[in-house]
Amino acid sequence: MTKLLKAALLAIVCFACIACSQEDSERSKVLKVYNWADYIDEDLIGEFENWYKEETGEEVKVIYQLFDINEVVLAKIEKGKDDYDVVCPSDYMIERMMRKDLLLPVSRDFGKTPNYIDSNVSPFIRELMSKMDAYGKNPLDYCVGYMWGTTGFMYNTDKVAKEDILTWNVLNNPKYAGQIYMKDAFRDVYLPILIYLKQKELNSGEISLDSLMYDSSDESIALVENYLKNIAPNIAGWEVDFGKEMMAKGNGAIDFTWSGDAGWAIEQASEAGVNLDFDIPDEGSNVWFDGWCIPKYAKNVKAASYFINFMCKQENSIRNMDAIGYVSVIGGDQMLALQEDSLKYPETVDASYFFGPDACNVHLNHVQYPDIKKIMKCGTMHDSGDRTDAMLAMWSRVKGDNVSTFTYIVIAVTVIVIAIAIYTAMKKKNRRRSRGKKGSKK
């Protein structure tokens, strides 16, 4: 009996090992990618599968899934239940994930396949990434840039004077009361406002821009909170996504937004005869990036690294830019040649920071590639760590204590519409009852 029991247990163990081996074998043919919605040329997904087979001789099937906020990515990776192979979080979240030891290095071992990662990504982006504080780790080992941009003011040129938009003080201008939309994203708002409020210290050299990007002290939070509460009566709405659509339709005068959304809205607006533009206030703002990373619990690290390398090919970067409207981190002469257009962009910018010294006077879209004078005054967000709760509490107070007139109007209209709908429904119901009673008497 003992021998039979041992034999049965051995058989179970062997069966389990075989099953696990088969499962691992099947999983090695799958690549799980987790990305933002509308953030890739989806034709490239199938093309990567074919390219990977050509380069390695191995089959791979991409399972492509979407997320809508950075914190969702963090929660899933932290729990370890989701074995994504490639994710695309934003700068501060990449920093947090590195600090929490949730990322694996991105391999550069591609055999005979060229390394597009290190040869094509702009040195400007690599420098931004290197400034992340990863507790001794080299951020460039754990992240490869994907898209980048700035935050600034999109504005209706028929309603707003150019000189007004070049300072953060425009938010205090009574001419635009009730016509300003602001991003409902506390980090994107907090840091540019702090840059504006700390101009004296920045200009005197008392503090540096890089050090200010880490400042989430009680004093600075209170300073920003007070400023936001003062301008709140001018704000038409705190928005995540609807601002660009409102502006494209000619509603509103100013929207503090991401450059990629501004590019989309400007194009849409032109088709409707609405004139929009985008600029960064002279005091400075935020420059951000999103990047490809390999999570700690990834099952197909090889295919993940190849996928990231594939996305860094210049031709693929251009296709992604065309598909989604945001700006690729890929630089180089080919990218510059394809982007430059003197007829479409008659004014020149100094984009030498991104493309090199030959790009100091080039005809590029200033929404996508701001002039060096602007970009050098922009800082990059960092993970606020245990100060995040204090910043969120401030944000809640600002929006809760200072509901705009526009918001009250929306609420009032909604209540009235609901009341009318209820009244109409009750009236119809009473008429039906009345008809039913008359019919029963016949």
C-alpha positions as semicolon CSV with decimal commas, in nm:
position;residue;x (nm);y (nm);z (nm)
1;M;0,000;0,000;0,000
2;T;0,285;0,234;0,087
3;K;0,454;0,161;-0,247
4;L;0,130;0,229;-0,432
5;L;0,084;0,559;-0,248
6;K;0,440;0,668;-0,325
7;A;0,394;0,574;-0,690
8;A;0,070;0,771;-0,706
9;L;0,230;1,081;-0,548
10;L;0,526;1,054;-0,786
11;A;0,288;1,031;-1,082
12;I;0,101;1,340;-0,964
13;V;0,426;1,535;-0,924
14;C;0,545;1,427;-1,269
15;F;0,212;1,522;-1,424
16;A;0,224;1,863;-1,255
17;C;0,578;1,923;-1,379
18;I;0,483;1,829;-1,733
19;A;0,177;2,055;-1,716
20;C;0,386;2,348;-1,586
21;S;0,647;2,287;-1,855
22;Q;0,381;2,292;-2,125
23;E;0,227;2,607;-1,976
24;D;0,567;2,783;-1,970
25;S;0,629;2,673;-2,327
26;E;0,297;2,816;-2,443
27;R;0,348;3,138;-2,244
28;S;0,683;3,196;-2,417
29;K;0,488;3,236;-2,740
30;V;0,274;3,515;-2,593
31;L;0,363;3,880;-2,534
32;K;0,129;4,075;-2,303
33;V;0,140;4,452;-2,365
34;Y;-0,038;4,702;-2,137
35;N;-0,070;5,052;-2,281
36;W;-0,280;5,370;-2,277
37;A;-0,587;5,383;-2,502
38;D;-0,535;5,530;-2,851
39;Y;-0,160;5,533;-2,799
40;I;-0,021;5,325;-3,086
41;D;-0,065;5,253;-3,455
42;E;-0,242;4,922;-3,402
43;D;-0,125;4,785;-3,738
44;L;0,223;4,771;-3,586
45;I;0,114;4,502;-3,341
46;G;0,062;4,241;-3,612
47;E;0,370;4,363;-3,797
48;F;0,579;4,310;-3,484
49;E;0,468;3,945;-3,469
50;N;0,597;3,891;-3,825
51;W;0,916;4,091;-3,762
52;Y;0,991;3,895;-3,444
53;K;0,960;3,565;-3,637
54;E;1,197;3,696;-3,904
55;E;1,452;3,817;-3,650
56;T;1,446;3,524;-3,404
57;G;1,278;3,234;-3,585
58;E;1,028;3,217;-3,297
59;E;0,650;3,259;-3,293
60;V;0,487;3,521;-3,071
61;K;0,128;3,637;-3,030
62;V;0,065;3,984;-2,883
63;I;-0,216;4,024;-2,631
64;Y;-0,277;4,398;-2,620
65;Q;-0,471;4,552;-2,328
66;L;-0,551;4,910;-2,222
67;F;-0,539;5,116;-1,901
68;D;-0,657;5,470;-1,825
69;I;-0,454;5,583;-1,521
70;N;-0,099;5,516;-1,399
71;E;-0,214;5,399;-1,057
72;V;-0,398;5,104;-1,215
73;V;-0,070;4,981;-1,364
74;L;0,104;5,008;-1,028
75;A;-0,173;4,822;-0,844
76;K;-0,173;4,533;-1,089
77;I;0,203;4,494;-1,096
78;E;0,233;4,522;-0,716
79;K;-0,016;4,241;-0,662
80;G;0,185;4,015;-0,892
81;K;-0,125;3,848;-1,033
82;D;-0,097;4,003;-1,379
83;D;0,207;3,885;-1,573
84;Y;0,232;4,171;-1,823
85;D;0,553;4,171;-2,025
86;V;0,553;4,537;-2,137
87;V;0,386;4,840;-1,976
88;C;0,396;5,212;-2,063
89;P;0,361;5,429;-1,748
90;S;0,445;5,798;-1,708
91;D;0,765;5,947;-1,568
92;Y;0,676;5,973;-1,198
93;M;0,518;5,626;-1,198
94;I;0,824;5,471;-1,360
95;E;1,029;5,628;-1,082
96;R;0,797;5,484;-0,817
97;M;0,803;5,138;-0,974
98;M;1,183;5,139;-0,982
99;R;1,193;5,244;-0,616
100;K;0,959;4,958;-0,530
101;D;1,176;4,710;-0,725
102;L;0,891;4,628;-0,963
103;L;1,083;4,649;-1,291
104;L;1,334;4,432;-1,476
105;P;1,617;4,566;-1,694
106;V;1,543;4,604;-2,065
107;S;1,782;4,376;-2,253
108;R;1,998;4,509;-2,538
109;D;2,094;4,159;-2,653
110;F;1,934;4,141;-2,997
111;G;2,184;3,921;-3,175
112;K;2,224;4,042;-3,534
113;T;1,927;4,280;-3,498
114;P;2,039;4,646;-3,460
115;N;1,993;4,817;-3,124
116;Y;1,749;5,096;-3,211
117;I;1,696;5,186;-2,846
118;D;2,034;5,342;-2,779
119;S;2,095;5,473;-3,130
120;N;1,761;5,645;-3,193
121;V;1,627;5,785;-2,863
122;S;1,705;6,156;-2,837
123;P;1,984;6,244;-2,588
124;F;1,746;6,506;-2,446
125;I;1,500;6,237;-2,342
126;R;1,776;6,014;-2,209
127;E;1,894;6,304;-1,992
128;L;1,541;6,362;-1,859
129;M;1,511;5,994;-1,774
130;S;1,850;5,983;-1,606
131;K;1,730;6,244;-1,355
132;M;1,479;6,003;-1,203
133;D;1,572;5,912;-0,847
134;A;1,572;5,532;-0,844
135;Y;1,771;5,479;-0,523
136;G;2,098;5,396;-0,694
137;K;1,960;5,225;-1,005
138;N;2,032;5,356;-1,352
139;P;1,689;5,453;-1,493
140;L;1,815;5,401;-1,849
141;D;1,852;5,030;-1,774
142;Y;1,487;4,997;-1,670
143;C;1,299;5,227;-1,904
144;V;1,298;5,325;-2,271
145;G;1,117;5,645;-2,371
146;Y;0,811;5,629;-2,596
147;M;0,630;5,965;-2,623
148;W;0,699;6,304;-2,466
149;G;0,551;6,651;-2,450
150;T;0,483;6,958;-2,241
151;T;0,190;7,118;-2,060
152;G;0,081;7,468;-2,149
153;F;-0,208;7,682;-2,267
154;M;-0,415;7,598;-2,572
155;Y;-0,606;7,911;-2,660
156;N;-0,854;8,053;-2,908
157;T;-0,660;8,315;-3,103
158;D;-0,980;8,506;-3,181
159;K;-1,054;8,547;-2,810
160;V;-0,713;8,564;-2,641
161;A;-0,422;8,799;-2,709
162;K;-0,087;8,626;-2,769
163;E;0,089;8,836;-2,503
164;D;-0,171;8,737;-2,242
165;I;-0,103;8,367;-2,283
166;L;0,270;8,400;-2,225
167;T;0,235;8,432;-1,848
168;W;0,063;8,226;-1,583
169;N;-0,095;8,549;-1,465
170;V;-0,351;8,502;-1,744
171;L;-0,540;8,280;-1,498
172;N;-0,607;8,593;-1,291
173;N;-0,721;8,800;-1,587
174;P;-1,090;8,897;-1,545
175;K;-1,129;8,911;-1,926
176;Y;-1,130;8,532;-1,934
177;A;-1,342;8,460;-1,627
178;G;-1,554;8,151;-1,682
179;Q;-1,372;8,070;-2,007
180;I;-1,075;7,873;-1,872
181;Y;-1,047;7,494;-1,845
182;M;-0,788;7,333;-1,620
183;K;-0,660;6,976;-1,616
184;D;-0,804;6,767;-1,333
185;A;-0,458;6,623;-1,263
186;F;-0,294;6,758;-0,950
187;R;0,065;6,688;-1,052
188;D;0,030;6,854;-1,391
189;V;-0,114;7,165;-1,228
190;Y;0,087;7,175;-0,905
191;L;0,437;7,187;-1,049
192;P;0,386;7,456;-1,318
193;I;0,207;7,675;-1,065
194;L;0,494;7,625;-0,821
195;I;0,742;7,726;-1,092
196;Y;0,541;8,044;-1,146
197;L;0,518;8,126;-0,776
198;K;0,890;8,063;-0,719
199;Q;1,015;8,283;-1,004
200;K;1,208;8,514;-0,774
201;E;1,402;8,228;-0,613
202;L;1,464;8,061;-0,950
203;N;1,588;8,377;-1,120
204;S;1,819;8,464;-0,830
205;G;1,969;8,115;-0,824
206;E;1,849;8,055;-0,469
207;I;1,690;7,730;-0,589
208;S;1,730;7,523;-0,905
209;L;1,453;7,398;-1,132
210;D;1,556;7,036;-1,074
211;S;1,539;7,070;-0,695
212;L;1,204;7,249;-0,716
213;M;1,057;6,949;-0,898
214;Y;1,097;6,749;-0,576
215;D;0,934;7,015;-0,356
216;S;0,614;6,888;-0,195
217;S;0,667;7,061;0,140
218;D;0,372;7,185;0,345
219;E;0,479;7,542;0,270
220;S;0,478;7,493;-0,108
221;I;0,153;7,296;-0,106
222;A;-0,013;7,579;0,090
223;L;0,130;7,835;-0,153
224;V;-0,013;7,654;-0,457
225;E;-0,344;7,589;-0,281
226;N;-0,391;7,956;-0,201
227;Y;-0,318;8,055;-0,560
228;L;-0,559;7,795;-0,705
229;K;-0,837;7,903;-0,471
230;N;-0,789;8,264;-0,579
231;I;-0,821;8,179;-0,949
232;A;-1,099;7,922;-0,906
233;P;-1,382;8,171;-0,984
234;N;-1,229;8,212;-1,332
235;I;-1,227;7,837;-1,400
236;A;-1,508;7,705;-1,621
237;G;-1,430;7,341;-1,538
238;W;-1,169;7,094;-1,416
239;E;-1,138;6,843;-1,696
240;V;-0,957;6,523;-1,784
241;D;-1,054;6,489;-2,147
242;F;-1,348;6,711;-2,248
243;G;-1,151;7,037;-2,262
244;K;-0,990;6,967;-2,598
245;E;-1,331;6,889;-2,751
246;M;-1,486;7,204;-2,605
247;M;-1,204;7,416;-2,742
248;A;-1,219;7,248;-3,083
249;K;-1,585;7,346;-3,103
250;G;-1,509;7,708;-3,018
251;N;-1,631;7,690;-2,658
252;G;-1,402;7,852;-2,403
253;A;-1,097;8,071;-2,446
254;I;-0,813;7,886;-2,271
255;D;-0,737;7,525;-2,178
256;F;-0,437;7,423;-1,968
257;T;-0,357;7,092;-2,132
258;W;-0,100;6,849;-2,268
259;S;0,071;6,939;-2,595
260;G;-0,047;6,616;-2,761
261;D;-0,412;6,694;-2,688
262;A;-0,355;7,048;-2,809
263;G;-0,216;6,920;-3,138
264;W;-0,525;6,703;-3,187
265;A;-0,764;6,987;-3,100
266;I;-0,588;7,241;-3,323
267;E;-0,623;7,008;-3,621
268;Q;-0,988;6,932;-3,545
269;A;-1,069;7,298;-3,487
270;S;-0,920;7,411;-3,817
271;E;-1,166;7,188;-4,003
272;A;-1,452;7,364;-3,820
273;G;-1,314;7,714;-3,879
274;V;-1,202;7,759;-3,517
275;N;-0,854;7,909;-3,468
276;L;-0,652;7,754;-3,187
277;D;-0,285;7,767;-3,090
278;F;-0,068;7,642;-2,802
279;D;0,218;7,793;-2,607
280;I;0,413;7,753;-2,285
281;P;0,418;8,051;-2,043
282;D;0,755;8,227;-2,030
283;E;0,795;8,141;-1,660
284;G;0,810;7,770;-1,747
285;S;0,599;7,458;-1,710
286;N;0,616;7,079;-1,708
287;V;0,789;6,849;-1,956
288;W;0,680;6,486;-1,935
289;F;0,746;6,149;-2,095
290;D;0,595;5,802;-2,102
291;G;0,819;5,499;-2,136
292;W;0,827;5,125;-2,203
293;C;0,914;4,907;-1,903
294;I;0,928;4,534;-1,827
295;P;0,746;4,447;-1,501
296;K;0,896;4,226;-1,236
297;Y;0,655;3,939;-1,303
298;A;0,694;3,936;-1,682
299;K;0,703;3,591;-1,841
300;N;0,846;3,679;-2,182
301;V;1,135;3,919;-2,122
302;K;1,302;3,839;-2,453
303;A;1,001;3,927;-2,668
304;A;0,936;4,232;-2,446
305;S;1,283;4,372;-2,518
306;Y;1,242;4,304;-2,889
307;F;0,903;4,479;-2,887
308;I;1,054;4,789;-2,726
309;N;1,340;4,784;-2,977
310;F;1,090;4,752;-3,263
311;M;0,900;5,060;-3,142
312;C;1,224;5,259;-3,149
313;K;1,272;5,213;-3,524
314;Q;1,238;5,556;-3,683
315;E;0,975;5,451;-3,938
316;N;0,760;5,297;-3,664
317;S;0,796;5,605;-3,445
318;I;0,673;5,825;-3,729
319;R;0,372;5,601;-3,784
320;N;0,285;5,612;-3,414
321;M;0,310;5,992;-3,415
322;D;0,081;6,014;-3,718
323;A;-0,170;5,777;-3,559
324;I;-0,198;5,930;-3,212
325;G;-0,085;6,294;-3,239
326;Y;0,179;6,279;-2,966
327;V;0,553;6,323;-3,018
328;S;0,797;6,034;-3,028
329;V;1,119;6,039;-2,824
330;I;1,306;5,931;-3,136
331;G;1,547;6,186;-3,279
332;G;1,800;6,171;-3,561
333;D;1,843;6,326;-3,905
334;Q;1,574;6,113;-4,071
335;M;1,313;6,214;-3,815
336;L;1,409;6,582;-3,846
337;A;1,392;6,572;-4,226
338;L;1,046;6,418;-4,218
339;Q;0,914;6,666;-3,961
340;E;1,053;6,989;-4,108
341;D;0,815;7,186;-4,332
342;S;0,881;7,554;-4,411
343;L;0,545;7,600;-4,585
344;K;0,340;7,459;-4,300
345;Y;0,558;7,610;-4,025
346;P;0,698;7,943;-4,154
347;E;0,836;8,045;-3,813
348;T;1,151;7,869;-3,697
349;V;1,240;7,716;-3,360
350;D;1,565;7,617;-3,199
351;A;1,526;7,240;-3,152
352;S;1,898;7,170;-3,112
353;Y;1,831;7,025;-2,766
354;F;1,638;6,740;-2,933
355;F;1,793;6,690;-3,278
356;G;2,144;6,825;-3,230
357;P;2,334;7,142;-3,332
358;D;2,210;7,138;-3,692
359;A;1,853;7,200;-3,566
360;C;1,907;7,544;-3,413
361;N;1,693;7,720;-3,675
362;V;1,442;7,476;-3,823
363;H;1,082;7,485;-3,942
364;L;0,904;7,255;-3,698
365;N;0,566;7,248;-3,526
366;H;0,624;7,456;-3,211
367;V;0,347;7,263;-3,032
368;Q;0,548;6,942;-3,073
369;Y;0,897;7,090;-3,046
370;P;0,903;7,408;-2,834
371;D;1,195;7,648;-2,872
372;I;1,493;7,576;-2,650
373;K;1,426;7,896;-2,451
374;K;1,090;7,749;-2,348
375;I;1,201;7,393;-2,287
376;M;1,493;7,489;-2,064
377;K;1,243;7,640;-1,819
378;C;1,037;7,322;-1,797
379;G;1,086;7,066;-1,522
380;T;0,992;6,698;-1,501
381;M;0,759;6,550;-1,240
382;H;0,891;6,313;-0,977
383;D;0,721;6,064;-0,752
384;S;0,594;6,248;-0,446
385;G;0,609;5,932;-0,233
386;D;0,454;5,964;0,111
387;R;0,367;6,328;0,031
388;T;0,112;6,218;-0,229
389;D;-0,172;6,208;0,024
390;A;-0,102;6,567;0,132
391;M;-0,109;6,683;-0,230
392;L;-0,430;6,493;-0,302
393;A;-0,591;6,646;0,007
394;M;-0,497;6,992;-0,119
395;W;-0,641;6,914;-0,461
396;S;-0,965;6,796;-0,305
397;R;-0,995;7,116;-0,100
398;V;-0,933;7,334;-0,405
399;K;-1,200;7,167;-0,614
400;G;-1,442;7,112;-0,327
401;D;-1,422;7,459;-0,172
402;N;-1,421;7,645;-0,502
403;V;-1,686;7,506;-0,731
404;S;-1,705;7,730;-1,038
405;T;-2,010;7,912;-1,166
406;F;-2,000;7,688;-1,471
407;T;-2,023;7,380;-1,248
408;Y;-2,323;7,526;-1,062
409;I;-2,494;7,596;-1,394
410;V;-2,434;7,240;-1,514
411;I;-2,571;7,099;-1,187
412;A;-2,874;7,330;-1,198
413;V;-2,954;7,243;-1,559
414;T;-2,917;6,873;-1,485
415;V;-3,153;6,896;-1,187
416;I;-3,409;7,088;-1,396
417;V;-3,392;6,833;-1,680
418;I;-3,437;6,544;-1,437
419;A;-3,730;6,722;-1,266
420;I;-3,902;6,785;-1,600
421;A;-3,848;6,422;-1,703
422;I;-3,998;6,296;-1,376
423;Y;-4,293;6,538;-1,401
424;T;-4,361;6,436;-1,763
425;A;-4,343;6,066;-1,678
426;M;-4,582;6,107;-1,384
427;K;-4,825;6,307;-1,599
428;K;-4,826;6,036;-1,866
429;K;-4,877;5,771;-1,602
430;N;-5,174;5,962;-1,455
431;R;-5,329;5,998;-1,802
432;R;-5,295;5,624;-1,859
433;R;-5,459;5,554;-1,525
434;S;-5,741;5,798;-1,611
435;R;-5,800;5,626;-1,948
436;G;-5,798;5,289;-1,775
437;K;-6,064;5,396;-1,527
438;K;-6,287;5,536;-1,802
439;G;-6,255;5,216;-1,997
440;S;-6,356;5,001;-1,702
441;K;-6,681;5,192;-1,666
442;K;-6,794;5,113;-2,017
